[in-house]
Amino acid sequence: MIHGTWEPAPAIRWEDAFLAGNGRHGALVPGDPGDDRVIVTHHTLVRPNNPPADTAPPRLAAVLPALQDALLAGDTTAAERFTDGRPLRWVQPFHPGFATRIRREPGAPDQPVRRSVDFTTGVITGQSGERRSEVFVSRADDVVVQYVTAPGPDVEIDLDHRLPGVPTGLGAGHGVATARRETVLTLRARYPDSPLGYTGLTLLLTDAGRTTVTASGIRVEGAGRLLLLTRVRRHEGGIDTNRETRALRALAEGAPPGDLDALHARLLSRHTALHGAAYRRVTLDLGADDAERALPGSTLLRRPGSPALLERLFAAGRYHLLSSSGALPPRLTGLWTGDWDTAWSGAFTTNANLNLQTASAVAADLPEVTQAHADLVHGQSDDWRDNARVIFGARGIVAPSHTDGASGHTYHFSREYPLHLWTAGADWLLKPLLDDDEANGRQDPRTTAALAELALFYEDFLRRTGPDGRIVVVPSYSPENRPRGGSWGTVNATMDIAAARHALRAAADRAPAEDAGRLRALADRLPEYRINDEGAVAEWAWPGLGDRYDHRHLSHLYPVWPLDEINPYDTPALAEAARRALELRGSENDSAHGHLHHGLIAARLREAARTEEALARVLTGDYFHDSLMSTHYPGRDVYNADAAHALPALLIEALVQSTPGRLVLLPAPPVRCPRGRLTGVRTRFGARVDLTWSPGEYHAVLHPDRDAEIDLRTPAGAARLLLRAGEERTVGS
């Protein structure tokens, strides 16, 4: 079972529940036939937690010149005073909505349970005796669908908001309207001390039986089939539940009366036409043993050396990434949580986590993910302009390090985490959109406009120079580290230099000629990267600032990944210094994203042993729940999607890499992957690649959709390759 997973028992903890989603609605399904719950989530469900005045960026532009003067004069702690005095404010925390519950009559005999999820369809199935439950979240109709056959002679159904961590002040009211074989269940919830709230609606259809109202919901007796269609809406004030109900009823129009099998099949077909086509574009087969492929996921997780485990985690990561991307890209928890107390607000952290999670979107041919990412970026452009103007007194845009998806204002910062000083975020968030443009062979005008605005910011911000006449980036910040000999906010963080140079040059490539020269000249005045006394790329290119190596972030190697600026082919000396920096870097608290980030950089540097080591740490560190969703720390500690979503990116980077002018085959294949087949990889020069490899051999078929001349790098050496649109090309040993 490459394209799915299964377990022989219900999930006891919500973290082990199987997951479904369409990028808007999400569902967590524990699979207990006695109390069949579907926990419903939605990207918009974030709890208000701050007064409006505290969610604006700090007004610091007037005192910015004084900070710059102080830092350049050697006051290493000056940035610690660069604040408006507010305490640390978290962005609005992501939370679950409610659970639909179908409870059997007490005393029903226990029977063996098998629960499974099919990644190709997004259907979660629970089987217990004759009872069968199927759940999917329709990508076509934006509805959570649950279909139960042989539910039992007597079941109670309700919408339950009482999930772990629910605030005591949450106002909740329930409604039931039932007639013939149709029931509408309504849950209205209002946040404490807020006019905002959310409403959940479930349309229940039955094929037979008797329905009566209970204190909390309804009782259904004698039904052979139940079909539940569920949505949730976040809103201010009231909501027109009649309109929402009519929209749910419309999904059943045209189906034969009472034929729930036909209605379910129609809804499923509409969904799988979209979901299945997206999921199947890229596949990985490592030639695993069929007996191991048939094992439950929990058993495979105890076999970290198994190719079957790596196949399944690749497939699961791809499935979860697709399922959590739609209205927005994946959060720290993807699209799922079963607890109101979600770590780090379940937000989008843009200084590594979101960036790593979406790293495979272009190469793994998931434009759904890239589009969701683009919608987040462009939907917050007004707030990013506020950040630039209010904090830095500049035109253009500055992205926040944390966002809840609703606001793009920078207001989450503190002395130890001066995230309001970080200026590299917009470049990192725009980079995958540039990659997507390259793969498509056309320029998205929204990306071009955003680059132009980012260049405006740098033109206004990069006004200070050092003794050598080069531009100085001040203030500067390297997430989330501090130098020896300095404080968190400082001068010339390597990542800030790299982001500014890349943004200016990328903007120049799309700018009118009269602007392009000016932008390139500014980029050329930025500092060179500094090589420290240990031969490594330094994290800060400023005298007196030393490296602190034991840290989970690898921000200073941003020029290697994702930028391609430092690579073994064009800049071998800098690539060697980057290798040394990677060698010296510690893993701090063993955060999963640190290991995956390490592996991605190692793969770009053709460091197969380090790529293997990073992969091994994740596979042996107990980072995965039975759901195959991952955690932030070893020992299944803190539900977090970083490892689950980034692992496919690492495997692709180890096997196939591309730039607009280069294809690299097998740059850093892990030892645990001696043979296999990777199909459908999308390149940035407009071709798709199918790669097969075994010890000492490789075979790749390129399917170009436009003409290109590229530098081909393989284990056999280097060559120039001329591609013609529509003409299949084969290379190999």
C-alpha positions, 0 to 999 in steps of 0.5 A, a space after each residue: 500500500 504505497 498510496 494509502 495507510 491503515 490501522 487495525 484499531 480506532 485512534 485513541 488520541 486526535 493526533 492519530 486520527 486520519 486526515 482529509 481536506 480540500 484546502 478549506 475544510 478539514 476533517 480528522 477521523 478517529 474511526 471509532 464505530 461506537 462514537 463515530 466522530 469527524 472533527 471539522 476544521 477550516 482555515 478561517 477558524 482563528 480565535 480573536 485574541 488582541 484588541 485592534 490597536 495591538 495588531 498594527 505594526 509598531 510605529 518606529 520609522 521616526 526613530 529608525 535612523 537613530 537605531 541605525 546610527 547606534 548599531 553602526 557606532 558599535 552599540 550592540 544592544 541598541 535594537 533591544 530598545 527598538 520597540 513601542 513598548 508593547 508586550 509579546 502579542 501572538 497572532 490569532 490562534 487556529 482552532 477546531 470547530 466541532 465534531 459530528 458524532 454518530 453514537 451507537 446504542 450502548 451495549 452493542 457488541 464490539 467487532 474488529 475495526 479496520 480504518 484506512 485512508 486512500 491517498 488517491 481519493 482522499 476517502 477515509 474508511 472505517 469498517 466494523 462488521 457490517 458497519 461502514 463509514 466513508 469520509 471525504 472533503 470534497 474539492 469540488 463542492 467544498 463540503 465534508 461528506 460522511 456516508 454510513 451504511 448499516 449504522 445500527 438499529 439506534 444511533 444518536 447524532 449531534 454536533 459537539 463543540 466540546 473539544 479539548 481546550 475549548 474556552 469556557 466563555 465560548 457561547 454555543 447554541 444548537 438547532 434541529 429541524 427535521 422533516 421526513 428523511 431530512 434533518 438540519 443540525 446547526 451549531 452557533 458559536 460566538 467567541 468570548 468578548 467578541 462579535 465574531 463567531 462561527 456556525 456549523 451546519 450538517 444536512 443529514 439524509 436517511 434512507 429509512 427509519 424514524 427520527 426524533 429530537 433529543 436534548 443534544 441532537 437527534 435519534 435515528 432508528 431503523 436507518 440503513 444508510 446515513 449521509 451527512 453533508 457538513 460545512 462551517 462558516 466564520 462570520 461577524 454577527 449573524 449568518 443566514 442559515 436558511 441560505 446555507 441550508 439551501 446550498 447544502 440541499 442543492 448538492 442533492 438535487 437531481 439524485 434519485 429520491 431516497 437513493 443515497 448510494 447514487 448521491 454519494 457516488 456522484 459527490 465522490 466522483 466530482 471530488 476525485 476527478 480533481 483530487 485524484 488528478 492532482 495527487 497522481 501527477 508525481 509518484 515514487 516507487 522504491 521497489 519495497 517488499 509487498 509484504 511490508 507495503 501491506 503493513 499498518 502505518 504504525 508497524 512501518 514506523 517501527 521499521 525506519 530502514 524500510 523502503 516501504 516506510 519511505 514510499 508511504 511517507 512520501 505519498 502521505 506527505 504529498 497527500 497531506 500537503 495537497 489536502 491542506 492547500 486551497 484557500 491558504 497554504 498549510 499552517 504549522 499544523 497543516 489544516 488540522 487540529 483537535 485542540 484549541 490550545 494549538 502550539 504557536 497559534 497554529 499560524 504560518 511561520 514564514 522564516 522557515 516552516 511554511 517555506 519548507 512545507 511548500 518546498 516541493 510544490 513546483 517540482 512535485 507538480 502541485 500548482 494547487 499548493 503554489 496557488 494557495 501560497 500566492 493567494 496568501 502573499 497577494 491577499 496581504 499586500 496592503 498589510 505588507 505595505 503598512 509594515 514597510 511604511 510604519 516600521 521602516 519609513 519606506 515604500 514597498 513591502 515587508 512580510 511578517 514572520 508570523 501570520 494567522 492568514 487573516 492579517 499580514 501586519 507585523 506585530 508578533 515580536 519581542 526582545 529575544 525575537 525581534 521579528 519586526 526587524 526581519 526584512 528577508 521574508 518577502 523574498 523567501 515567500 516570492 521565491 516559489 512563485 518565481 520558480 513556478 513562473 520559470 516552470 510555466 515559461 510565463 510571468 505572472 503579472 502579480 509576481 512581477 508587481 510584487 517584485 517591483 514593490 519589494 525593490 522599492 523597499 530596498 531602494 528606500 531601506 538600503 541607504 547606509 554604507 560601511 567603511 568600504 563603501 558597500 551597502 550595509 543592511 541595518 538593522 538586520 536579523 538572522 532568524 532566530 539566532 544571535 551572534 557572539 559579540 552582538 545581540 539579536 538585532 544587528 548588522 549584515 545578517 547573511 540571509 538579509 544580504 542574500 534576500 536583498 540581492 536576489 530580490 533586486 536582481 529578480 526585479 531588474 530582470 522584469 523591469 523596464 531598461 531604465 529601472 533595471 540598471 539602477 536595481 542591478 547597481 544597487 544589488 552589486 553594492 551589497 556586501 560579499 558573503 564573509 568566510 569566517 576563520 573556520 572556513 565557513 560561510 558566516 551567519 553575519 558579514 560584519 566585523 566582531 560578530 561571531 557564529 553560534 553554531 548550535 541552532 535549528 535554523 540555517 538562515 545563512 545558507 539561504 544562498 544555497 537553498 532555495 536561491 541556487 546562488 551558491 552551488 558546486 558548479 558556478 561557485 565552487 569555492 563558496 560551495 566549499 565554504 557552505 559545506 563547512 558551514 553545514 558541517 559545523 551546524 548543530 541541531 539545537 533542540 532537534 526540531 524536525 524542520 531543522 533536520 529537513 532544512 539541513 538535508 535540503 541544503 546538503 542535497 544542493 551541495 551534492 552531500 549525499 552522506 549528509 542528506 542521508 543523515 538528515 533523513 535518518 534523523 527524521 525516520 528514527 526520531 519518532 516524529 510521526 503519529 499513526 496518522 502519518 502527520 508529523 511532530 515538531 520534536 522527537 518522541 511525537 511531541 507537538 503536532 506539526 506538519 513540517 516533517 510530513 510536508 517537507 520530506 517529499 521535497 527532500 527526496 526529490 531534491 536528492 534525486 532531481 534538481 533543476 534551474 532554468 538552465 540546468 538539470 541535475 540527476 541523482 545529486 545526493 541519493 540517500 544510501 537507503 534508496 539504492 534503486 527506484 522510480 520517480 515520475 512526473 517531476 516538473 523542472 524550471 526549464 519546462 520539462 517533466 522528468 521520469 527517472 529510474 535508477 539502480 546501483 551504477 545505472 540511471 535512466 531518465 526520460 524528459 518530456 519538454 513542453 518548450 525548447 531549451 538548452 540546458 547543462 546536464 549533470 549526472 553521475 557520469 559527468 556534464 554535457 549540454 542538452 538541446 531539448 525541443 518542445 514535444 520531443 521526448 529525450 532519453 539520457 542514461 548510463 
